Amino acid sequence: MGIPGLTLEIAVGQAYRGGPAVAYDHMQKRLKGVGFSLVYNGYMVVLYYVPILAWAMAYFRHSFSSPLPWEGDSENFYMQSVIRNGERTAGTISGGSVQAYTTYAGTGMVPETVGWCAFTWFLVWLCIWRGIGQTGRVVYFTMGFPILMVIVLVGRGASLPNATEGIRYAWATWRSEALADGQIWQDACGQIFFSIGLGMGYFTTYASYNNQFQNAVQDALIICFSNSLIEILAGIAVFGVIGYLGIDPAASESRLGSFDIAFLTLPEGTAQMPGAQFWSAIFFLTLMILGVSSAFALLDTLISLICDSEFGRRWNRSIVVSVVTVISFLISLLFCTEFGYYLLDGFDTWLNNFSLVWTVMCEFLGATMVYRHKDVVGLVGWKAYGTWTASYLLSLILGVAIGQSVHPGVGAGVGFGIFFVGLAISVMLAQKPQQTVRGPPRLWSRNTFLEKIYYLMFYQVRKKKHQHLSQIDLN
């Protein structure tokens, strides 16, 4: 799902020479809202992403203490010394109505988090205030140094005593019951979108600076496979530490999330290594640099939207960057409070598991159903196209809903069943397509039945490709 999604975002940015809102508006005026959704997702993420980096810098500061203050009690240090959030009193629901709302003991600011948050926003500002030329040079360091550090950490993690036991959990342990759980697939979908950067707009923004005819498929494949390679390498370091600490993931009472690994598991592992202070400082510095490289890319999407607007053209880019950065810092102070962790957790959950997935799906549907849909209607008729569109949407919505509420197998059966039945009805309702300048590929031109399937399912994407090929020929 990530590879075609990224290919689409890069191709749209290159073809229409603008950020998400401009590019999708030029692609089809009804898709402008999808472009705004991409900008919204990216900006919401960066608002809470920077406070997370502030926590990493708090750990970095403590890395120069001997012994490391979280040694033997990483969870208490994380919650009491870094997060510093008070206890909350959970709300209650009865009969479908709220009886009491959740209340939080603390509402004040956490001074150290605020300070590091301001420092991080300043770094983000430095990286982008002069434009894409400076940003391109900054990326050489913000990506090159962390990759080097990941390799170092992998070597150290894999060399720890009993590290092979942990690595065996990742590569030599089969858990079919976990793979049968629909929740893990939903989490995986949100994770890969977040990891690659889908649904946040910055690939469309940066692709607009590319050569218009750059190979988008090649770029998408390089990015996706490089991303997965780095994650697999980093996973060796993580599971090496898990084996060293004697943790059994299957026996754990609760699932480990990204926060647990970054601020509990790995810090505890570094605390027990020889040269603990050095490895701890290196680890959190790497987290910080990687985080800043993501943060300025996310913010740059909003900057590009403002600068592309009629209002933004009146202002110098440096002024726009400075104003937006200050406003963003003030908003992100919400996550630097004594209830900020709970607020951040809610933002992260809904953006990962719902907003990103929904926005990317709208991108797919826009490119394959809305773009040049009148061409398809003229070829096969409204009845066929309407039936095909409705069945495709129903298969997505009902298949997932039933899979989550009843059983994954039942949901898959319902989804694919509606899809194929709807496709068959659409083909029967479709009129014989008139010959176009560029007819179907040889595989789909063998008979009328295959031609109808081609025009319903693949014509719009292929039309987009041929438009660009024609432009290349003209150039």
N, C-alpha and C positions, 0 to 999 in steps of 0.2 A: 504493500500500500504506500510505503514511503517513497519508493523509486518513481512510480508514475506521478505521485503528487508533487514531488520536487521538480520533476521534468516540466510539469505544467506551470508551476510558479516561475521557474527560470525562463521558460519560453514566452510566457505572457509579458514578463518584464522586458525581455529583449525586443519583442515584436512591437510593443506599444510605447516604449521609451519613457517610462514613468513609474512612480510608486504604485502600490496596490490600487488605491482609489482611482487614479488617473488611468492605469492600464486596463482595469476591468470595465471602467466606463467606456473607454474606446473600443473594447472588445464587443460589448453589448450594453447599452445604456441601463438595462434592467439589472445589471450585475454590479452596479456601483456600490450597492450596500454590502456585497461580499468583500469588496476592496476595503471598505471602512471597517468591516469586521476583523480583517487581518491586522489592520493598524491598531484596533482596540485590543485585540489579544496580546500583541507584542508589548503594548504600553502597560497593560495590567500586569504582565509578567515582570517587567523591569522594575515596577514599583515595589514589589516584595522581594525581588531577586537581590537588589542592592543591600537591604537589611540582612539577608542571609550571609552575604559577603562580610558584613560588619561583624557577625558572629565568628566567622572564620578568622578575621583579624584579631578578635579578642583572644582566640586560641593561639594565634601567632605570637601575640605579646606574652602570653603565659608560657610559651615554649622555651623561653630563656630562663625559667625558674628551675631549680634543682632541689628536690625531685620535681617532676611534672605534677602540678596540683591535682590532676584528674586520675592519677595512678591509683588503681584499686577502687575507685568510686566515680567512674566517668559519668554515670547518669545524674548523680547528685550535683557534680560540678557543672554539667551542662545546664540543668534546670535552675540551680540556685545561684551560680556565679556568672553565667553567660546570659541565659534567657531572662532570668530574674522575674518570672511571671508568677503572680500569686495564684492560689487555688481558686477554682471556679465552682459555683453551685449550679448544678445542672437543672435545667427547666423540666417541667412535667407536662405531659399531654394526656388528656382523658376524654374519651368520647369524640375524638377527632378535633378537639379544641384545646388551645393552650391554657393551662391552669396557672403556670408560673414560668417566666422567662429566665434563661440562664443569666446569672449575675457574676461579676468578676470583682475580686477583692481589691485589686489595684488598678489605677487608671493613669498613674504618672509616667513620666519619661524615664528610660534607663540611660543614664548619662554616657556610659562608655559606648553603647550601641549607637546613640545619636552622633557621637564624635566620629566613630569609624564610618558611619553612614555618610556623613558630610565629606569625609576624606575620599570615600569611594566615588561619590558623585563628582568630586573634583577631578579624579582620574578619568572618569567617563567624559567629562567636559574637555579635558586636555586632548583626548583621543579623536574627537570629532569636530572641534570648533572651527578648524581651518578647511574642512571639506574632505572629499573622497581621496585626494592625493595623500594627505597626511594619514588618514585612516588606513589606507593600503600599506603604508610603511610600518605603522604600528602593529598590524596583524603579523608581520614577520616575527616579531618578538613575542606577542601574546599567544601565538600558537606554537612557535618553535621551541621556546623554553619549556612550556608544560609537557610537550611530547618527550623531550629529553628527560624531564623529571619522572614522567610515567615509566619510562624504560628503567630508570634507576630504581624506582619503587618496586617495579615488578621483579627485578633481580634480587632486591632485598627481601621482598615478601616470599618469593619462591625458595629462598635459601634458609628460611627459618626452620627450626626443629618442628617436625610433624606437619609441615606445610602441605605435603602431598596428601594428607588426610583431608584437608580442606578442599584442595583442588579436585580430589576425587568426588566430592559432593557436587561440583559443577559439571564434571565431564564423565563420570562413571557411575552415576546414580540415577536410576529411572523411577519416576514417580507418576504413574499413569493417573492416579486419583487427583493430582494437582492439575494435570493437563485437561482433565474433564471438568474443571471448575470454570464457569463462564467468566467469573470475576478476574481471573488471572489474564484472560485474553483481552478483556476490556482495559486492564491496567497496562498490558503490553502495547496495546494500540495507542493509548495516551502517551506512554513512555517514548515510543519510537517517534511519534510526532514531535514531542517536546525535545527529544534528543537531537533529531535532525534539524529542527527549527521550522517544521511545517505549520502553517496556519498563523504565523506571526508577521508575515509580510516582508521580512528583511531580505529574503532571497529575490523576491520580485523587485525590490528597491535596488539592490546591488546589481542585479542582472540588467537593469536599464542602462548601466554604464558600460556593458559589454558591447562588443561588435554585434550588430543586429543579426548576423547570421552565424554566430558562434554555435557550436554543436551542443545544444541543451541536454540531449540524452547522455552524451559523454560526460558532461559536467555533473549531471545528477548521479550517474553511476560512480564517478570518482568520489564525490562527497559522501554518498550513502555507504559505500564499502569502506572508505577511510574511517568514517564514524564508527562503524561496527567493529573494525579492526582495533581501534583505540579502546573501545569498550571491552572487547574480549581481553586485550592485554591488561587493562586496569582490573578486570575481574580476576585475573590470576593473582594480582597483588592482594585483592580483597579476600579471596578464598584461602590464600596462603596464610593470612593473619587469622582467619577463622579457624583453620586447622591448628595454628600455633596456640590459640587461646582455648582450644578444646570445645568449641561451640558446635552443637549439632543442630543445623537449621530445621530438620524435620521434628525435633523434640521441642523447639521453641514455642512458647505459649502464644506469642504474637508475631506477626509478620514484620520483617525488618524493612524499613523504607529507606529512601535516600538520606534523610536526616539522621537516621540511626547509624548508617554506615559511615557518613562523613564526620559525625560529631560524637559517636559512642564507640563503635567497633574499631575503626582504624586508629583513633587516638589512643585507645587502650592498648592496641597492638604496638604502636610506636613507643608507648611508655615502658614497655617491657623489653625493648631492643637495646643492645649496646649502642651508646651514643644517642640516647633517646631524644635529647634536646635538639640535636642536629636534624634527625629524621622528622621530628614533629614540625620544626620550622620550615623545612623543605616542603612537607606535605601541605601545610596550610598556605604557604606562599604560592604553591602551584594552584591550589583551589582559587585563590584570590585572582591570580592572573587570568586563569581560564574564565572565571566569572566576569571579569571586567570586559574581556573580549566579546562575551555574549551580551553584556549590558549595553555597550555602546552601539552594537548592531541593532538591538531592539529599539533603542531610543532614536537612532538615525532614521528609522522608518517614519516615525511621527514628524521628525524634522523635515524630511523630504516632502511629506504631505503638505506641511505648512508652506514650505518654500515654493512648491509647485502651484499653490493657490494664488488667486489674484491679489489677495491681501498680503500674502507672504512675499511676493515679488518686490514689494516696496521696501523691504527691510534687508539689510545685510545679513548673510547667513550667520556670522559670528554673534550678532545680536539675538537672532532667533534661538540659536543653540544655548546661549547664556540664560535667556529668560525661561525657556522650557526646562533647563536643568534645575534652576532655582525652584520653580514651581513643583517639579517632580520630587525634589528633595523634601519640600514641605509636606507633600502628600504622603511620601514614604515614612514620615515620622509616625504615622498611625501604627506601623509595624515595629516601631522602636519603643513602644509603651509596655506597661506591665501586663497588658492583655494582648500584645501584638502577636505572640506565638500562635494563639488560638485563631486570631483573625487571619494570619498568614496561612495556617493549615487549611482553613476553609477556602481561601482564594485558590490555593494550589490544587486542592481536590477538584473543585468545580471547573477550573480552567483546563486541567489535564484530562479529566474523564468526560467532560461534556463539551465545553466551548471549542477546544481545538478540534475534536473529532467532528463536531457538527459543522464548523466552518470549512474544514477540508472537504467534507462531503458536499457542501454547497458549491465549492470550487469545481469539484468533479461534475456535478449536475449542471452547473452553468456552462461548462465547456462542452458537454456532450448532449445537452437537451435544449438550452436556451439559445446558444450561439447558432445563428443561421437556421433556426428552426423552421422558418417560412420556406426555405428551400426544400426541406424534407416533406413538409406538408404539401407542397406543389407536386412532389414526385409520387407520394404514396397516398395522400389524402388525410383530412383531419381525423376521420374515425380511426384509422390505423395508428396514426401518430399519438392521438389522445389515449387510446387503449394501451399502447406500448408504454407511454410515460406513466400512466396511472398504475399499471401492473409493476413496473420497475420500482416506483416509490413505495407501493404497498409491500413488495417483497422485502425491501430494506427495513421498513418500519415494523411490520408485523413479525418478520423473521427474528429480528433482534429482541423485540418485546416478549414474544413467546419463549424464545430461548432463555431469556433472563428470568421470566416468571414461572415457567413450567420445567423445561429441560432443553439443554443445548441441541440435542438430536431432533427433538420435535420442532424447535425453532428453525433449524436448518432445513428440515423437510418442508415446512410451511413456506419459508422464504423461496427456496428453489422451485417448489411446486407452483407458486403464484407467478414466478418469473417465467417459467417455460410455458405454462398455460396461457399467460398473457401474450407471450411472444407468438404462440401458435395462432391465437385469435387475431392478433394484429396482422399477421401474414395473410390470413384468410380475408380480412377486411381491406387490405391494401390493394390499390389499383396498380395496374402494370406500369412500372416506372418508365418515363420518357428518357430516351438516350441523352446523356449529358456530354459536354465537351470532353471531359475526362470520365470515361465510363468506369465501372467497377474493375478491380483487379481480376486477373484471369480466373482465380479460384472462385470468385463470386459471380462471374458472368456466364457460368455454364447453363443456368436455367433461371426462369423467372422467380422461383421460390428463393433461391440463394440471393438474387438481386434485391428482393424485398428485405431480406434480413440485413444485407449490407447497408442499404439506405436507412433503415431504422436504427441500426446499432453503430455504424462506423463512418457514415458519410461526413458528419460534421468535423470529426478529428482529421480525417483525410483531406477535407477541403481546406482546413487551416494549413496543413502541410504544403499543399499544392499552391496556395496563395504565396507562401514564402519562397517556394522554388521559382515561381513566375517572377517575383521581385528580383531574385538573384540573377535570372536570365536577362532581365531588363538592364540590371546594373552592368 
